[in-house]
Amino acid sequence: MTDSTRFEFYYGDHLIPFERVTRRSVSNRILIKVHPDCRVIVSSPEDANNDAVLSAVKKRGRWIYEQLRDFHKQREFNTPRQYISGESHYYLGKQYLLKVIEEPEQVQGVKLLRGRLEISVRAKSTDKVKALLTDWYKARAKETFAKRLEAMLEQALWVDNRPPLRILTMQTQWGSCSPNGRITLNPHLVKAPRECIDYVILHELCHIAEHNHSERFYRLMSQVMPKWKKTKERLDGMATLITSES
């Protein structure tokens, strides 16, 4: 991607801004993505003129509006976390109740027991509970992602060697793949169902073969995960919910 420009369009009475990002690619597709933070990013070839981009965006106007509406609703109902007993937190697609136990003499830490996330602290503190839970998620993410990467490599026949894996909290991405093949995954992803984790890993493995979102990339993605679009929609639908937890 080389350049970006801001535009806006009307859907009914609603003025919707979006950012056009140009890319060098053999594909002439115009790709539209609505992020959980309500940014609309339109990726287009360098030689596509602004009228063509605006026309493509307007054709998807209803879909863009509905995505923005759904993300706005999720944000409205997202009350700030207090990290106290009774709150629910996601792990591998399931909700678990938080139970904070004050144990001055015990080792501080997190355990998953009988449908609950039990956190032992020497003294109750929101910051301490949050820090312990964040560390627990990162540890589970490292372990889970390594196992799922091994499983997905069995399908990614174009990958000769196991790529290096890094865990890094990102604001707007579930994963990325560097030019030299290193895969980076967002620890928040461990809160999503396993099939969503597999989808993101396969997506990044496909980038080892096809660095851009070209037609060849999407053909490869559909070969290894025929229902990837449905899985992506499921993950996008819960994005705001799980990324705002900790």
MIPA-34256 format. One record per residue (C-alpha): residue number from 1; residue in three letters; x, y, z. Coordinates in nm, 2 decimals. Layout:
<atoms>
<atom nr="NUM" rest="Ala" xx="X" yy="Y" zz="Z"/>
...
</atoms>
This chain:
<atoms>
<atom nr="1" rest="Met" xx="0.00" yy="0.00" zz="0.00"/>
<atom nr="2" rest="Thr" xx="0.14" yy="0.33" zz="-0.10"/>
<atom nr="3" rest="Asp" xx="-0.10" yy="0.62" zz="-0.05"/>
<atom nr="4" rest="Ser" xx="-0.43" yy="0.70" zz="0.12"/>
<atom nr="5" rest="Thr" xx="-0.70" yy="0.97" zz="0.07"/>
<atom nr="6" rest="Arg" xx="-1.02" yy="1.05" zz="0.27"/>
<atom nr="7" rest="Phe" xx="-1.36" yy="1.06" zz="0.10"/>
<atom nr="8" rest="Glu" xx="-1.73" yy="1.05" zz="0.22"/>
<atom nr="9" rest="Phe" xx="-2.06" yy="0.95" zz="0.07"/>
<atom nr="10" rest="Tyr" xx="-2.43" yy="0.96" zz="0.17"/>
<atom nr="11" rest="Tyr" xx="-2.64" yy="0.65" zz="0.24"/>
<atom nr="12" rest="Gly" xx="-2.99" yy="0.80" zz="0.29"/>
<atom nr="13" rest="Asp" xx="-2.94" yy="1.07" zz="0.54"/>
<atom nr="14" rest="His" xx="-2.62" yy="0.93" zz="0.68"/>
<atom nr="15" rest="Leu" xx="-2.29" yy="1.08" zz="0.58"/>
<atom nr="16" rest="Ile" xx="-2.03" yy="0.80" zz="0.59"/>
<atom nr="17" rest="Pro" xx="-1.65" yy="0.89" zz="0.57"/>
<atom nr="18" rest="Phe" xx="-1.41" yy="0.63" zz="0.43"/>
<atom nr="19" rest="Glu" xx="-1.04" yy="0.61" zz="0.36"/>
<atom nr="20" rest="Arg" xx="-0.91" yy="0.50" zz="0.02"/>
<atom nr="21" rest="Val" xx="-0.58" yy="0.31" zz="0.03"/>
<atom nr="22" rest="Thr" xx="-0.41" yy="0.24" zz="-0.30"/>
<atom nr="23" rest="Arg" xx="-0.21" yy="-0.08" zz="-0.35"/>
<atom nr="24" rest="Arg" xx="0.02" yy="-0.23" zz="-0.61"/>
<atom nr="25" rest="Ser" xx="-0.15" yy="-0.55" zz="-0.72"/>
<atom nr="26" rest="Val" xx="-0.23" yy="-0.76" zz="-1.03"/>
<atom nr="27" rest="Ser" xx="-0.59" yy="-0.77" zz="-0.91"/>
<atom nr="28" rest="Asn" xx="-0.83" yy="-0.49" zz="-1.01"/>
<atom nr="29" rest="Arg" xx="-1.07" yy="-0.57" zz="-0.73"/>
<atom nr="30" rest="Ile" xx="-1.18" yy="-0.29" zz="-0.50"/>
<atom nr="31" rest="Leu" xx="-1.19" yy="-0.43" zz="-0.14"/>
<atom nr="32" rest="Ile" xx="-1.40" yy="-0.27" zz="0.14"/>
<atom nr="33" rest="Lys" xx="-1.35" yy="-0.34" zz="0.51"/>
<atom nr="34" rest="Val" xx="-1.54" yy="-0.20" zz="0.80"/>
<atom nr="35" rest="His" xx="-1.34" yy="-0.22" zz="1.12"/>
<atom nr="36" rest="Pro" xx="-1.48" yy="-0.27" zz="1.47"/>
<atom nr="37" rest="Asp" xx="-1.37" yy="0.09" zz="1.56"/>
<atom nr="38" rest="Cys" xx="-1.60" yy="0.20" zz="1.28"/>
<atom nr="39" rest="Arg" xx="-1.33" yy="0.30" zz="1.03"/>
<atom nr="40" rest="Val" xx="-1.42" yy="0.22" zz="0.67"/>
<atom nr="41" rest="Ile" xx="-1.11" yy="0.13" zz="0.46"/>
<atom nr="42" rest="Val" xx="-1.13" yy="0.09" zz="0.08"/>
<atom nr="43" rest="Ser" xx="-0.83" yy="-0.08" zz="-0.08"/>
<atom nr="44" rest="Ser" xx="-0.81" yy="-0.03" zz="-0.46"/>
<atom nr="45" rest="Pro" xx="-0.55" yy="-0.06" zz="-0.74"/>
<atom nr="46" rest="Glu" xx="-0.34" yy="0.25" zz="-0.81"/>
<atom nr="47" rest="Asp" xx="-0.49" yy="0.29" zz="-1.16"/>
<atom nr="48" rest="Ala" xx="-0.85" yy="0.30" zz="-1.04"/>
<atom nr="49" rest="Asn" xx="-1.00" yy="0.65" zz="-1.06"/>
<atom nr="50" rest="Asn" xx="-1.18" yy="0.81" zz="-0.77"/>
<atom nr="51" rest="Asp" xx="-1.52" yy="0.79" zz="-0.95"/>
<atom nr="52" rest="Ala" xx="-1.49" yy="0.41" zz="-0.99"/>
<atom nr="53" rest="Val" xx="-1.39" yy="0.38" zz="-0.62"/>
<atom nr="54" rest="Leu" xx="-1.69" yy="0.59" zz="-0.51"/>
<atom nr="55" rest="Ser" xx="-1.92" yy="0.40" zz="-0.73"/>
<atom nr="56" rest="Ala" xx="-1.81" yy="0.07" zz="-0.58"/>
<atom nr="57" rest="Val" xx="-1.85" yy="0.20" zz="-0.23"/>
<atom nr="58" rest="Lys" xx="-2.20" yy="0.33" zz="-0.30"/>
<atom nr="59" rest="Lys" xx="-2.31" yy="0.00" zz="-0.44"/>
<atom nr="60" rest="Arg" xx="-2.21" yy="-0.16" zz="-0.11"/>
<atom nr="61" rest="Gly" xx="-2.37" yy="0.13" zz="0.08"/>
<atom nr="62" rest="Arg" xx="-2.63" yy="-0.07" zz="0.26"/>
<atom nr="63" rest="Trp" xx="-2.38" yy="-0.34" zz="0.37"/>
<atom nr="64" rest="Ile" xx="-2.14" yy="-0.07" zz="0.50"/>
<atom nr="65" rest="Tyr" xx="-2.42" yy="0.11" zz="0.69"/>
<atom nr="66" rest="Glu" xx="-2.54" yy="-0.22" zz="0.85"/>
<atom nr="67" rest="Gln" xx="-2.19" yy="-0.31" zz="0.96"/>
<atom nr="68" rest="Leu" xx="-2.14" yy="0.04" zz="1.11"/>
<atom nr="69" rest="Arg" xx="-2.48" yy="0.02" zz="1.28"/>
<atom nr="70" rest="Asp" xx="-2.39" yy="-0.32" zz="1.44"/>
<atom nr="71" rest="Phe" xx="-2.05" yy="-0.21" zz="1.56"/>
<atom nr="72" rest="His" xx="-2.20" yy="0.11" zz="1.71"/>
<atom nr="73" rest="Lys" xx="-2.45" yy="-0.10" zz="1.90"/>
<atom nr="74" rest="Gln" xx="-2.18" yy="-0.32" zz="2.03"/>
<atom nr="75" rest="Arg" xx="-1.98" yy="-0.02" zz="2.15"/>
<atom nr="76" rest="Glu" xx="-2.29" yy="0.13" zz="2.32"/>
<atom nr="77" rest="Phe" xx="-2.35" yy="-0.18" zz="2.53"/>
<atom nr="78" rest="Asn" xx="-1.98" yy="-0.22" zz="2.61"/>
<atom nr="79" rest="Thr" xx="-1.96" yy="-0.11" zz="2.97"/>
<atom nr="80" rest="Pro" xx="-1.61" yy="-0.06" zz="3.12"/>
<atom nr="81" rest="Arg" xx="-1.47" yy="-0.36" zz="3.28"/>
<atom nr="82" rest="Gln" xx="-1.43" yy="-0.36" zz="3.66"/>
<atom nr="83" rest="Tyr" xx="-1.26" yy="-0.70" zz="3.69"/>
<atom nr="84" rest="Ile" xx="-1.48" yy="-0.81" zz="3.98"/>
<atom nr="85" rest="Ser" xx="-1.65" yy="-1.14" zz="4.06"/>
<atom nr="86" rest="Gly" xx="-1.96" yy="-1.20" zz="3.84"/>
<atom nr="87" rest="Glu" xx="-1.83" yy="-1.05" zz="3.52"/>
<atom nr="88" rest="Ser" xx="-1.81" yy="-1.28" zz="3.21"/>
<atom nr="89" rest="His" xx="-1.51" yy="-1.31" zz="2.99"/>
<atom nr="90" rest="Tyr" xx="-1.45" yy="-1.51" zz="2.67"/>
<atom nr="91" rest="Tyr" xx="-1.21" yy="-1.79" zz="2.61"/>
<atom nr="92" rest="Leu" xx="-1.21" yy="-2.01" zz="2.30"/>
<atom nr="93" rest="Gly" xx="-1.56" yy="-1.88" zz="2.21"/>
<atom nr="94" rest="Lys" xx="-1.72" yy="-1.96" zz="2.55"/>
<atom nr="95" rest="Gln" xx="-1.81" yy="-1.72" zz="2.83"/>
<atom nr="96" rest="Tyr" xx="-1.67" yy="-1.78" zz="3.18"/>
<atom nr="97" rest="Leu" xx="-1.77" yy="-1.61" zz="3.50"/>
<atom nr="98" rest="Leu" xx="-1.49" yy="-1.43" zz="3.68"/>
<atom nr="99" rest="Lys" xx="-1.43" yy="-1.51" zz="4.05"/>
<atom nr="100" rest="Val" xx="-1.18" yy="-1.30" zz="4.23"/>
<atom nr="101" rest="Ile" xx="-1.05" yy="-1.46" zz="4.55"/>
<atom nr="102" rest="Glu" xx="-0.85" yy="-1.26" zz="4.81"/>
<atom nr="103" rest="Glu" xx="-0.58" yy="-1.49" zz="4.95"/>
<atom nr="104" rest="Pro" xx="-0.30" yy="-1.29" zz="5.13"/>
<atom nr="105" rest="Glu" xx="-0.09" yy="-1.60" zz="5.17"/>
<atom nr="106" rest="Gln" xx="-0.15" yy="-1.77" zz="4.83"/>
<atom nr="107" rest="Val" xx="0.04" yy="-1.74" zz="4.51"/>
<atom nr="108" rest="Gln" xx="-0.13" yy="-1.49" zz="4.27"/>
<atom nr="109" rest="Gly" xx="-0.26" yy="-1.63" zz="3.95"/>
<atom nr="110" rest="Val" xx="-0.55" yy="-1.75" zz="3.72"/>
<atom nr="111" rest="Lys" xx="-0.71" yy="-2.09" zz="3.70"/>
<atom nr="112" rest="Leu" xx="-0.99" yy="-2.22" zz="3.47"/>
<atom nr="113" rest="Leu" xx="-1.21" yy="-2.43" zz="3.70"/>
<atom nr="114" rest="Arg" xx="-1.56" yy="-2.56" zz="3.64"/>
<atom nr="115" rest="Gly" xx="-1.68" yy="-2.29" zz="3.40"/>
<atom nr="116" rest="Arg" xx="-1.52" yy="-2.01" zz="3.60"/>
<atom nr="117" rest="Leu" xx="-1.20" yy="-1.80" zz="3.57"/>
<atom nr="118" rest="Glu" xx="-1.07" yy="-1.79" zz="3.93"/>
<atom nr="119" rest="Ile" xx="-0.82" yy="-1.52" zz="4.00"/>
<atom nr="120" rest="Ser" xx="-0.63" yy="-1.53" zz="4.33"/>
<atom nr="121" rest="Val" xx="-0.48" yy="-1.20" zz="4.46"/>
<atom nr="122" rest="Arg" xx="-0.32" yy="-1.10" zz="4.78"/>
<atom nr="123" rest="Ala" xx="-0.53" yy="-0.79" zz="4.79"/>
<atom nr="124" rest="Lys" xx="-0.82" yy="-0.70" zz="4.56"/>
<atom nr="125" rest="Ser" xx="-0.72" yy="-0.44" zz="4.30"/>
<atom nr="126" rest="Thr" xx="-0.87" yy="-0.38" zz="3.96"/>
<atom nr="127" rest="Asp" xx="-0.53" yy="-0.32" zz="3.80"/>
<atom nr="128" rest="Lys" xx="-0.38" yy="-0.64" zz="3.95"/>
<atom nr="129" rest="Val" xx="-0.67" yy="-0.85" zz="3.84"/>
<atom nr="130" rest="Lys" xx="-0.66" yy="-0.71" zz="3.49"/>
<atom nr="131" rest="Ala" xx="-0.28" yy="-0.76" zz="3.47"/>
<atom nr="132" rest="Leu" xx="-0.31" yy="-1.12" zz="3.59"/>
<atom nr="133" rest="Leu" xx="-0.59" yy="-1.19" zz="3.34"/>
<atom nr="134" rest="Thr" xx="-0.40" yy="-1.03" zz="3.05"/>
<atom nr="135" rest="Asp" xx="-0.09" yy="-1.24" zz="3.12"/>
<atom nr="136" rest="Trp" xx="-0.30" yy="-1.55" zz="3.14"/>
<atom nr="137" rest="Tyr" xx="-0.46" yy="-1.48" zz="2.81"/>
<atom nr="138" rest="Lys" xx="-0.12" yy="-1.42" zz="2.65"/>
<atom nr="139" rest="Ala" xx="0.01" yy="-1.75" zz="2.79"/>
<atom nr="140" rest="Arg" xx="-0.29" yy="-1.94" zz="2.67"/>
<atom nr="141" rest="Ala" xx="-0.26" yy="-1.76" zz="2.33"/>
<atom nr="142" rest="Lys" xx="0.10" yy="-1.87" zz="2.29"/>
<atom nr="143" rest="Glu" xx="0.02" yy="-2.23" zz="2.37"/>
<atom nr="144" rest="Thr" xx="-0.31" yy="-2.25" zz="2.16"/>
<atom nr="145" rest="Phe" xx="-0.17" yy="-2.07" zz="1.86"/>
<atom nr="146" rest="Ala" xx="0.13" yy="-2.30" zz="1.84"/>
<atom nr="147" rest="Lys" xx="-0.09" yy="-2.61" zz="1.84"/>
<atom nr="148" rest="Arg" xx="-0.33" yy="-2.47" zz="1.58"/>
<atom nr="149" rest="Leu" xx="-0.04" yy="-2.36" zz="1.36"/>
<atom nr="150" rest="Glu" xx="0.09" yy="-2.71" zz="1.36"/>
<atom nr="151" rest="Ala" xx="-0.26" yy="-2.84" zz="1.27"/>
<atom nr="152" rest="Met" xx="-0.31" yy="-2.58" zz="0.99"/>
<atom nr="153" rest="Leu" xx="0.04" yy="-2.65" zz="0.84"/>
<atom nr="154" rest="Glu" xx="-0.09" yy="-3.00" zz="0.74"/>
<atom nr="155" rest="Gln" xx="-0.32" yy="-2.82" zz="0.50"/>
<atom nr="156" rest="Ala" xx="-0.08" yy="-2.55" zz="0.39"/>
<atom nr="157" rest="Leu" xx="0.12" yy="-2.77" zz="0.15"/>
<atom nr="158" rest="Trp" xx="0.30" yy="-2.47" zz="0.00"/>
<atom nr="159" rest="Val" xx="0.48" yy="-2.40" zz="0.33"/>
<atom nr="160" rest="Asp" xx="0.81" yy="-2.58" zz="0.35"/>
<atom nr="161" rest="Asn" xx="0.92" yy="-2.48" zz="0.70"/>
<atom nr="162" rest="Arg" xx="0.73" yy="-2.40" zz="1.01"/>
<atom nr="163" rest="Pro" xx="0.71" yy="-2.01" zz="1.02"/>
<atom nr="164" rest="Pro" xx="0.82" yy="-1.82" zz="1.33"/>
<atom nr="165" rest="Leu" xx="0.52" yy="-1.72" zz="1.55"/>
<atom nr="166" rest="Arg" xx="0.50" yy="-1.39" zz="1.75"/>
<atom nr="167" rest="Ile" xx="0.22" yy="-1.28" zz="1.99"/>
<atom nr="168" rest="Leu" xx="0.15" yy="-0.91" zz="1.98"/>
<atom nr="169" rest="Thr" xx="-0.15" yy="-0.70" zz="2.08"/>
<atom nr="170" rest="Met" xx="-0.28" yy="-0.51" zz="1.78"/>
<atom nr="171" rest="Gln" xx="-0.56" yy="-0.25" zz="1.76"/>
<atom nr="172" rest="Thr" xx="-0.71" yy="-0.34" zz="1.42"/>
<atom nr="173" rest="Gln" xx="-0.57" yy="-0.67" zz="1.31"/>
<atom nr="174" rest="Trp" xx="-0.61" yy="-1.03" zz="1.42"/>
<atom nr="175" rest="Gly" xx="-0.29" yy="-1.13" zz="1.24"/>
<atom nr="176" rest="Ser" xx="-0.02" yy="-1.04" zz="0.99"/>
<atom nr="177" rest="Cys" xx="0.25" yy="-1.20" zz="0.79"/>
<atom nr="178" rest="Ser" xx="0.59" yy="-1.03" zz="0.73"/>
<atom nr="179" rest="Pro" xx="0.77" yy="-1.05" zz="0.39"/>
<atom nr="180" rest="Asn" xx="1.01" yy="-1.31" zz="0.54"/>
<atom nr="181" rest="Gly" xx="0.72" yy="-1.53" zz="0.65"/>
<atom nr="182" rest="Arg" xx="0.69" yy="-1.45" zz="1.03"/>
<atom nr="183" rest="Ile" xx="0.34" yy="-1.48" zz="1.15"/>
<atom nr="184" rest="Thr" xx="0.21" yy="-1.24" zz="1.42"/>
<atom nr="185" rest="Leu" xx="-0.12" yy="-1.31" zz="1.60"/>
<atom nr="186" rest="Asn" xx="-0.32" yy="-1.09" zz="1.83"/>
<atom nr="187" rest="Pro" xx="-0.36" yy="-1.25" zz="2.18"/>
<atom nr="188" rest="His" xx="-0.73" yy="-1.14" zz="2.19"/>
<atom nr="189" rest="Leu" xx="-0.79" yy="-1.40" zz="1.92"/>
<atom nr="190" rest="Val" xx="-0.77" yy="-1.67" zz="2.19"/>
<atom nr="191" rest="Lys" xx="-1.11" yy="-1.55" zz="2.31"/>
<atom nr="192" rest="Ala" xx="-1.26" yy="-1.65" zz="1.98"/>
<atom nr="193" rest="Pro" xx="-1.39" yy="-2.00" zz="1.88"/>
<atom nr="194" rest="Arg" xx="-1.12" yy="-2.24" zz="1.75"/>
<atom nr="195" rest="Glu" xx="-1.25" yy="-2.22" zz="1.39"/>
<atom nr="196" rest="Cys" xx="-1.19" yy="-1.85" zz="1.39"/>
<atom nr="197" rest="Ile" xx="-0.84" yy="-1.90" zz="1.51"/>
<atom nr="198" rest="Asp" xx="-0.78" yy="-2.15" zz="1.24"/>
<atom nr="199" rest="Tyr" xx="-0.92" yy="-1.91" zz="0.98"/>
<atom nr="200" rest="Val" xx="-0.68" yy="-1.63" zz="1.08"/>
<atom nr="201" rest="Ile" xx="-0.38" yy="-1.87" zz="1.08"/>
<atom nr="202" rest="Leu" xx="-0.47" yy="-2.00" zz="0.74"/>
<atom nr="203" rest="His" xx="-0.52" yy="-1.65" zz="0.61"/>
<atom nr="204" rest="Glu" xx="-0.16" yy="-1.56" zz="0.72"/>
<atom nr="205" rest="Leu" xx="-0.02" yy="-1.89" zz="0.58"/>
<atom nr="206" rest="Cys" xx="-0.18" yy="-1.81" zz="0.24"/>
<atom nr="207" rest="His" xx="0.01" yy="-1.48" zz="0.25"/>
<atom nr="208" rest="Ile" xx="0.33" yy="-1.68" zz="0.25"/>
<atom nr="209" rest="Ala" xx="0.23" yy="-1.79" zz="-0.10"/>
<atom nr="210" rest="Glu" xx="0.05" yy="-1.47" zz="-0.21"/>
<atom nr="211" rest="His" xx="0.16" yy="-1.15" zz="-0.04"/>
<atom nr="212" rest="Asn" xx="-0.13" yy="-0.94" zz="-0.17"/>
<atom nr="213" rest="His" xx="-0.51" yy="-1.00" zz="-0.15"/>
<atom nr="214" rest="Ser" xx="-0.51" yy="-1.11" zz="-0.51"/>
<atom nr="215" rest="Glu" xx="-0.75" yy="-1.34" zz="-0.68"/>
<atom nr="216" rest="Arg" xx="-0.50" yy="-1.62" zz="-0.64"/>
<atom nr="217" rest="Phe" xx="-0.49" yy="-1.55" zz="-0.27"/>
<atom nr="218" rest="Tyr" xx="-0.87" yy="-1.59" zz="-0.24"/>
<atom nr="219" rest="Arg" xx="-0.87" yy="-1.90" zz="-0.46"/>
<atom nr="220" rest="Leu" xx="-0.61" yy="-2.06" zz="-0.23"/>
<atom nr="221" rest="Met" xx="-0.80" yy="-1.95" zz="0.08"/>
<atom nr="222" rest="Ser" xx="-1.12" yy="-2.11" zz="-0.05"/>
<atom nr="223" rest="Gln" xx="-0.93" yy="-2.43" zz="-0.13"/>
<atom nr="224" rest="Val" xx="-0.81" yy="-2.48" zz="0.22"/>
<atom nr="225" rest="Met" xx="-1.11" yy="-2.34" zz="0.40"/>
<atom nr="226" rest="Pro" xx="-1.42" yy="-2.34" zz="0.17"/>
<atom nr="227" rest="Lys" xx="-1.65" yy="-2.16" zz="0.43"/>
<atom nr="228" rest="Trp" xx="-1.39" yy="-1.90" zz="0.53"/>
<atom nr="229" rest="Lys" xx="-1.63" yy="-1.61" zz="0.46"/>
<atom nr="230" rest="Lys" xx="-1.88" yy="-1.73" zz="0.71"/>
<atom nr="231" rest="Thr" xx="-1.61" yy="-1.78" zz="0.97"/>
<atom nr="232" rest="Lys" xx="-1.48" yy="-1.44" zz="0.90"/>
<atom nr="233" rest="Glu" xx="-1.82" yy="-1.28" zz="0.95"/>
<atom nr="234" rest="Arg" xx="-1.86" yy="-1.46" zz="1.28"/>
<atom nr="235" rest="Leu" xx="-1.52" yy="-1.33" zz="1.40"/>
<atom nr="236" rest="Asp" xx="-1.59" yy="-0.98" zz="1.28"/>
<atom nr="237" rest="Gly" xx="-1.93" yy="-0.99" zz="1.46"/>
<atom nr="238" rest="Met" xx="-1.77" yy="-1.05" zz="1.80"/>
<atom nr="239" rest="Ala" xx="-1.46" yy="-0.84" zz="1.74"/>
<atom nr="240" rest="Thr" xx="-1.56" yy="-0.54" zz="1.96"/>
<atom nr="241" rest="Leu" xx="-1.68" yy="-0.77" zz="2.23"/>
<atom nr="242" rest="Ile" xx="-1.36" yy="-0.96" zz="2.28"/>
<atom nr="243" rest="Thr" xx="-1.10" yy="-0.69" zz="2.20"/>
<atom nr="244" rest="Ser" xx="-1.24" yy="-0.46" zz="2.47"/>
<atom nr="245" rest="Glu" xx="-1.22" yy="-0.71" zz="2.75"/>
<atom nr="246" rest="Ser" xx="-0.87" yy="-0.66" zz="2.87"/>
</atoms>
